[in-house]
Amino acid sequence: MSTTHAQKAPTRFIRPDILSRISGLDLVARSVVEGFIAGLHRSPYKGFSVDFMEYRPYIPGDDLMHVDWKAFARTDRLFVKEFEDETNTHMQLLVDVSRSMGYKSGTKPESPTKFEYAMYLAAAMAYLVVRQRDAVGLTLFDSTVVKRVPAKSTKGHLVSVLREMENVSLGGESAMGKPLHELAERHRRRGFAVIISDFLDDVDAIIDGLKHFRFRGHDVMLFQILDPAELDFSFTDLTEFEDLESGERLIVDAAAARTEYMENLRRFQETLRRESASIGIEYTVLSTQQPLDFALFNYLGARSRRRV
């Protein structure tokens, strides 16, 4: 009974509603990533090397730090973990902190806002990147660059990145074009840029900024974070909507507006998907109710396809 519990325990922390009960992004990140890796190790998917590539017999002179002592206890033989060569990948996490990210439709306290979900995802990715011995940096933006932390690969730096995430508060209005162009100019070294946002902005301005990143030689991955109500417009009565950025209020017959809303969302996402694909950018839509392992799996897949 205790063994079964131990096997199932890690993956439960991947659920967003459970993450809201954990104090501190460092614990959130560790819980998500360790649960995710445990799930990978139990899965049939062997194409994603998170820690090491393979074992080989110990040869005198090998670093004892790489000896798997658990394997030695089981087999009475010395094996060494054969690590991948350091890729020296530099990842920049670009996280939208505009006021629209503060939305959530759920009434339960543990239901995350888009902003909270984005922070869970960014923290988990930062933890995973440093675990892979790559460098991670953080940029927080709304209509301007709010905070920028250069990329490093040390565990001490990871603590600093997570602390910045914990201390940030929602900013101003969305206007992604300007900060994207600014950041593309700043990041001279080729790397991997992961942009986490609801992307509720002018799609042409977004694409123009993304093209600047690709022109600079960066690999780019987009995670669009949306609330379930934004994805299915599950409103039925006369509903008062408030723009979180402008404060404007509007009373709408939700049932009558649903068809037009869903069509506009479909066209927006199709444009962003098509234009991103045309310049080699991967685009993933995530609901704030969706477990984070889906995003991490997509990231590892993109990384394995594009070595920087």
Legacy VTK file of the C-alpha trace (Angstrom):
# vtk DataFile Version 3.0
C-alpha trace
ASCII
DATASET POLYDATA
POINTS 308 float
0.000 0.000 0.000
2.770 2.412 0.886
4.630 1.471 -2.314
1.634 2.331 -4.478
1.299 5.689 -2.768
4.987 6.456 -3.319
4.648 5.744 -7.039
1.604 7.965 -7.495
2.572 10.830 -5.203
4.912 12.876 -7.465
2.527 13.309 -10.393
-0.312 14.749 -8.333
1.677 17.974 -7.932
1.457 18.634 -11.656
-2.211 19.665 -11.327
-2.617 23.464 -11.100
-5.221 23.334 -8.309
-2.829 21.309 -6.145
0.069 23.646 -6.898
-1.859 26.554 -5.399
-1.603 24.879 -1.989
2.206 24.697 -2.075
4.033 27.618 -0.500
6.948 28.925 -2.565
7.761 28.638 -6.252
10.899 26.635 -5.490
8.765 23.862 -4.000
6.261 24.163 -6.842
9.021 23.847 -9.444
10.682 20.909 -7.709
7.364 19.083 -7.270
6.329 19.556 -10.892
9.662 18.612 -12.433
10.368 15.622 -10.199
6.840 14.331 -10.767
7.228 14.885 -14.496
10.575 13.102 -14.653
9.194 10.212 -12.620
6.376 9.975 -15.142
8.831 10.019 -18.054
10.865 7.228 -16.514
7.723 5.102 -16.172
6.528 5.892 -19.693
7.403 4.147 -22.960
8.843 7.374 -24.378
12.614 6.974 -24.452
13.449 9.891 -26.717
13.791 12.526 -23.998
16.993 12.442 -21.980
16.408 14.570 -18.921
19.425 13.632 -16.792
21.791 11.284 -18.565
22.025 9.186 -21.695
23.015 5.753 -20.409
24.990 3.726 -17.888
28.402 2.187 -18.523
30.736 0.120 -16.327
32.992 2.058 -13.973
36.578 2.574 -15.163
39.289 3.418 -12.594
39.786 7.165 -12.636
36.122 8.034 -13.334
34.595 10.740 -11.173
32.970 8.994 -8.202
30.255 11.667 -8.190
28.828 10.013 -11.322
28.682 6.523 -9.823
25.144 5.246 -9.302
25.385 3.960 -5.752
21.796 2.714 -5.754
22.626 0.477 -8.709
25.734 -0.677 -6.833
23.621 -1.604 -3.798
21.332 -3.691 -6.012
23.935 -5.365 -8.220
27.248 -5.085 -6.334
28.714 -3.644 -9.543
29.866 -0.088 -10.249
28.099 1.829 -13.016
28.689 5.395 -14.148
25.989 7.709 -15.463
27.089 8.821 -18.929
25.995 12.444 -19.110
25.255 14.314 -22.295
27.832 16.862 -23.340
26.864 20.281 -22.091
24.879 22.008 -24.785
25.426 25.448 -23.235
21.904 26.338 -24.262
20.778 29.757 -23.114
17.047 29.934 -22.498
15.190 33.134 -21.853
11.773 32.853 -20.219
9.676 35.817 -21.350
6.584 36.072 -19.142
3.670 38.457 -19.704
2.705 40.261 -16.490
0.106 42.608 -17.999
-3.180 43.034 -16.124
-5.141 40.764 -18.450
-3.098 37.850 -17.051
-4.907 38.328 -13.727
-8.155 36.823 -15.032
-9.749 33.624 -13.786
-13.317 32.396 -14.142
-13.296 29.741 -11.436
-14.784 30.624 -8.055
-12.677 28.141 -6.091
-9.745 29.761 -4.265
-7.350 27.158 -5.671
-8.301 27.909 -9.292
-5.250 29.690 -10.717
-5.303 32.939 -12.624
-3.482 33.009 -15.953
-0.684 34.894 -14.184
-0.333 32.215 -11.478
-0.377 29.424 -14.036
2.279 31.232 -16.091
4.480 31.521 -12.996
4.054 27.815 -12.191
5.060 26.958 -15.740
7.996 29.386 -15.845
9.291 28.166 -12.469
9.078 24.524 -13.555
10.853 25.243 -16.830
13.592 27.201 -15.061
14.138 24.307 -12.651
14.224 21.797 -15.513
16.662 23.882 -17.590
19.145 24.289 -14.732
18.812 20.588 -13.955
19.881 19.960 -17.554
22.963 22.102 -16.880
21.771 24.802 -19.264
21.474 28.517 -18.522
18.153 30.230 -17.855
17.219 33.883 -17.732
13.973 35.683 -16.983
12.233 38.643 -18.573
8.944 40.056 -17.278
7.046 42.397 -19.572
3.764 44.185 -20.228
3.927 47.073 -22.705
7.577 47.507 -21.656
10.316 45.339 -20.187
9.539 45.304 -16.453
12.416 43.113 -15.254
15.271 41.280 -16.909
17.563 38.679 -15.323
20.462 37.477 -17.558
20.865 33.761 -18.159
23.096 31.642 -15.901
23.172 27.938 -15.098
23.951 27.788 -11.363
21.527 26.660 -8.682
22.118 29.925 -6.840
20.994 31.786 -9.940
17.866 29.619 -10.090
17.001 30.794 -6.573
17.325 34.402 -7.760
15.083 33.760 -10.782
12.393 32.132 -8.630
12.591 34.990 -6.116
11.978 37.525 -8.897
8.933 35.537 -9.980
7.548 35.475 -6.450
8.014 39.206 -5.965
6.496 40.402 -9.236
3.003 41.868 -9.375
0.729 42.494 -12.338
1.706 45.495 -14.404
-0.051 47.615 -17.004
-1.627 47.162 -20.405
-0.604 44.654 -23.060
1.419 45.871 -26.037
3.751 43.033 -26.976
5.291 44.489 -30.109
7.566 47.003 -28.388
9.064 44.718 -25.719
9.550 41.881 -28.217
11.562 44.117 -30.545
13.565 45.497 -27.620
14.371 42.031 -26.305
15.301 40.698 -29.737
17.861 43.506 -29.972
19.207 42.889 -26.462
19.680 39.144 -26.799
22.747 39.100 -29.008
23.668 35.519 -28.201
21.612 32.904 -30.017
19.409 30.947 -27.661
15.975 29.543 -26.924
13.223 32.042 -26.102
10.066 30.703 -24.455
7.269 33.280 -24.431
4.428 32.706 -21.952
1.424 34.985 -22.407
-2.286 35.097 -23.162
-1.296 36.915 -26.403
-4.413 39.088 -26.176
-2.965 41.761 -28.386
-2.699 42.782 -32.020
-1.625 39.622 -33.843
0.304 41.532 -36.531
2.394 43.321 -33.894
3.086 39.991 -32.188
4.184 38.305 -35.416
6.381 41.261 -36.335
8.181 41.005 -32.986
8.574 37.239 -33.357
10.122 37.671 -36.794
12.719 39.944 -35.180
13.661 37.123 -32.779
14.011 34.656 -35.636
16.061 37.171 -37.648
18.486 37.238 -34.710
18.801 33.454 -34.921
16.851 32.544 -31.791
14.673 29.475 -31.495
11.281 30.513 -30.157
8.433 28.651 -28.492
5.055 30.155 -27.574
2.733 29.072 -24.772
-0.646 30.800 -24.930
-2.266 30.621 -21.490
-6.052 31.004 -21.466
-8.752 30.492 -18.887
-11.303 27.737 -19.674
-14.026 30.390 -20.016
-11.927 32.192 -22.626
-11.569 28.958 -24.567
-15.237 27.928 -24.604
-17.059 31.165 -23.651
-19.219 29.289 -21.169
-21.496 32.230 -20.347
-25.245 32.003 -20.941
-27.052 35.050 -19.522
-26.717 38.801 -19.715
-23.186 39.232 -18.414
-21.180 42.299 -17.518
-17.602 42.044 -18.774
-14.783 44.259 -17.538
-11.583 44.913 -19.434
-8.916 44.319 -16.766
-6.524 46.717 -18.471
-8.749 49.654 -19.403
-11.478 49.192 -16.768
-14.155 49.497 -19.478
-17.368 47.588 -18.714
-19.844 46.149 -21.187
-23.112 44.222 -20.692
-23.465 41.469 -23.290
-26.045 38.837 -24.168
-23.508 36.033 -23.802
-25.524 33.369 -25.590
-25.989 35.603 -28.637
-22.331 36.685 -28.655
-20.822 33.229 -28.258
-20.744 32.293 -31.967
-18.989 35.508 -32.976
-16.544 35.273 -30.057
-15.588 31.671 -30.854
-15.076 32.507 -34.529
-12.863 35.490 -33.659
-10.820 33.337 -31.289
-10.469 30.614 -33.925
-9.282 33.104 -36.549
-6.831 34.721 -34.131
-5.304 31.410 -33.062
-5.171 30.083 -36.613
-3.347 33.237 -37.755
-0.871 33.033 -34.876
-0.327 29.299 -35.480
0.103 29.656 -39.242
2.390 32.679 -39.124
4.477 31.185 -36.319
4.902 27.912 -38.197
5.961 29.775 -41.335
9.012 31.146 -39.483
9.780 27.968 -37.539
8.138 28.854 -34.210
6.231 26.283 -32.161
2.898 27.392 -30.688
0.967 25.630 -27.920
-2.344 26.609 -26.294
-2.751 25.760 -22.605
-5.808 25.976 -20.370
-5.180 27.007 -16.770
-6.805 23.709 -15.770
-4.344 21.685 -17.848
-1.580 19.728 -16.068
1.858 21.223 -16.602
3.445 17.996 -17.808
1.924 18.640 -21.251
3.877 21.896 -21.572
7.121 20.362 -20.297
6.782 17.443 -22.695
6.301 19.867 -25.604
9.349 21.864 -24.521
11.600 18.797 -24.354
10.342 17.728 -27.759
11.173 21.140 -29.244
14.577 21.171 -27.568
15.465 17.718 -28.854
14.539 18.795 -32.401
16.493 22.035 -32.242
19.852 21.921 -30.562
21.063 25.485 -30.098
LINES 1 309
308 0 1 2 3 4 5 6 7 8 9 10 11 12 13 14 15 16 17 18 19 20 21 22 23 24 25 26 27 28 29 30 31 32 33 34 35 36 37 38 39 40 41 42 43 44 45 46 47 48 49 50 51 52 53 54 55 56 57 58 59 60 61 62 63 64 65 66 67 68 69 70 71 72 73 74 75 76 77 78 79 80 81 82 83 84 85 86 87 88 89 90 91 92 93 94 95 96 97 98 99 100 101 102 103 104 105 106 107 108 109 110 111 112 113 114 115 116 117 118 119 120 121 122 123 124 125 126 127 128 129 130 131 132 133 134 135 136 137 138 139 140 141 142 143 144 145 146 147 148 149 150 151 152 153 154 155 156 157 158 159 160 161 162 163 164 165 166 167 168 169 170 171 172 173 174 175 176 177 178 179 180 181 182 183 184 185 186 187 188 189 190 191 192 193 194 195 196 197 198 199 200 201 202 203 204 205 206 207 208 209 210 211 212 213 214 215 216 217 218 219 220 221 222 223 224 225 226 227 228 229 230 231 232 233 234 235 236 237 238 239 240 241 242 243 244 245 246 247 248 249 250 251 252 253 254 255 256 257 258 259 260 261 262 263 264 265 266 267 268 269 270 271 272 273 274 275 276 277 278 279 280 281 282 283 284 285 286 287 288 289 290 291 292 293 294 295 296 297 298 299 300 301 302 303 304 305 306 307
